[in-house]
C-alpha cells in the first residue's frame, strides 16, 4: 500500500474491487442503464412548496417549545407544592413517633429545655 517515500498507491484496493467493477459494468451494458449525473439540476429541487411553509413550520416548532417549557414549570411548581405540603406532616409524625418510642430522646429534650431555661 505505501512506499518508503511516504506515497500511497490505490493499486491494492483497485485489484480487490476489480471483480465487482467487472460485474457492474456487465450489468450496466446488459440492462442499458444510464450512469452519471444529469446536468439539469432544477429537477432535483421542489418548486411547488410556497415560501411561507418553512416560516409556518418554524412558528409551530416555537409554539411547541414554549408549551413544553410552560408545562415543565407548571409541573415543577406542582411538585414543589406537594413536597412543601407533605414535609410538615412527615416531620410531625416522625417527631411524635420518636418521642414516644425513645425515652432517652425525651430525657435529652427535657435536659435541653431545662438548660435553655437557666
Helices and strands as residue ranges (DSSP letters): H 11-31, G 41-44, H 52-101, H 103-117
